[in-house]
Amino acid sequence: MARCALCGKIGHFGRNVSHSNRRTPARWLPNIQRKTLVVNGQRRKVTVCTRCIRTMYKEAHA
């Protein structure tokens, strides 16, 4: 399962429950993307969630 390299966000699991109360397995996965970032002066490909990408963009353009 994918994990965000910055915040550590991972997927969750549970059950969908229908109107008739039947239960089926469900998974809720974060939106993980591969991005090239500068880490310690070097360009590296890391897996980060879109929330972290958005936050990094906001910090860079503030």
ABEGO torsion letter per residue (X at the ends): XBBBAAAGBBBBBBBBBBAAGBBBBBBBBBBBBBBBBBBGGBBBBBBBBAAAAAAAAAAAAX
